[in-house]
Amino acid sequence: MVVKQNNSKNVAEALGFSSDLMSKAPFPTPEGPSAMTAPVVRFAPSPTGRIHVGNVRTALVNWLFASGQGGKFILRIDDTDLERSTKENEALLKEDLTWLGLTWADTFNQSDRFAIYDQAADKLRALGLLYPAYETAEELDVKRKIAQSRGRPPVYDRAALSLTDADRAKLEASGVKPHWRFKLSGGRVEWNDLVRGPQSIDTSSVSDPVLIREDGSYLYTLPSVVDDIEAGITHVVRGEDHVTNSGAQIEIFLALGGKSPEMAHMPLLVGADGSALSKRIGSLSIGQLRDQGIEPMAIASHLAKLGTSDNIEPRTSLADLAAEFAFSKIGRAPARFDEADLENLNAALVHAMPYTAVKDRLAELDPRAANEAFWLAVRENCARVTSAKPWVEMIFGDITPEIADEDRDFITSAGAHLPARELTAASWGEWTNALKAATGRKGRALFMPLRKAITGAEHGPEMSAVLPLIGRERVLKRLGG
């Protein structure tokens, strides 16, 4: 039998699945994706740590797709792991998403919905689709190894289905607690993936998935399906590591009377050299990138274009990225995350930032930096907004001039040719022309000694822009006049 995502009604009837949906749903239940006029998507992080670039890429693609189609982005907090999930981490991930501009229309916590998941589990039990299994982890490992040694796939043999009521009672009396598995149809599940194209999973080739652990806690699968049905999720957009789970999830959707959303499975992120990012993921958390001075639109521009047919170029708004987004642009090869590209994008964005966008941050760096002329003078020399800090002291503070012995007389006499009036953007050209005429110096021999004496550095912002900011009095002082 072939279970097709787009033929859910007939399949549900063939399998004897219920067309009834659980009550007490916190969201209105739509008829299914085909009834939607705009997409409804979700991002479902677990609050067990800071979100990183891999998480954010998934969130961003969901957000851009929904926003570009006038749809809805839902934030679901997957906190069923009560031991590892914390409210502090939840607050931090919301802070990170808000900083990135990825706002949500609705949000809810799975930890508030255990009673609804229990109800769904009871429905599956009543349908004979959720059954108890008693093998330990060690016993299952032995079964897998035996199957592999015989050249067979390590698929669970459904031995638990042959247990009698007496067998189960005896096991439980001895203290063995069951885990609960969903009984797959054994048919082929097909869907048209928005990234990967036509896909199919032969459910006879995979083990019946465990939905509930021995301690009664839920694994990801059942709560996720229940929530997607009730929230009216029309599209599930995630990493390609979830492809093999899709067959089971589609059958669970049908079993609960829902309709499987459309699916899009994106290639995973790898490092610039093709290696896994897992060892570096801590340093690539959004919180850390933010602390390092990376702009939110640099992150969004990089991740939105990564692995697509578009060039990686800076964009100044999420709306621009949403207008350019299409699943058809996403390639099949792993997406290479290169921090050098992110740095370049960040610098390009900073170089073009207007003063109004950075005024408050400059004031936090140093009150003297809250000056539009200062920012326009130094921004092209800043890879980050915080890179402006050294230039504050160079322009407004006291520095140690750098004067070579062979240039000392030239520098000492240079002040006499400095324009007498208040310095302007034209003053640098007027001054150097006068010095050229008086001393015969030109090119680097003229400009570099002056720059080093006035700024204490060989490189930096355009002298025509910084000279008026330094002011005539400080210039003369630095020349030794």
ABEGO torsion letter per residue (X at the ends): XBBBAAAAAAAAAAAGBBABBBBGBABBBBAEAAABABBBBBBBBBBAEBBBAAAAAAAAAAAAAAAAAGBBBBBBBBAABAAABBAAAAAAAAAAAAAAGBBBABBBBAAAAAAAAAAAAAAAAAAGABBBBABBAAAAAAAAAAAAAAGBBBBBAGAAAABBAAAAAAAAAAGBBBBBBBBBAGBBBBBBBAAAEBBBBBAAABBBBBABBAAGBBBAAAAAAAAAAAAGBABBBBBAAAAAAAAAAAAAAAAAGBBBBBBBBBBBBBBAAGBBAAAAAAAABAAAAAAAGBBAAAAAAAAAABGBABBBBBBABAAAAAAABBAAABBABBBBBBAAAAAAAAAAAAAABBAAAAAAAAAAABAAABBAAAAAAAAAABABAAAAAAAAAAAABBBBBBBBAAAAAAAAAAAAABBABBBBAAAAAAAAAAAAAAAGBBEAAAAAAAAAAAAGBABEBBAAAAAAAAEAAAAAAAAGX
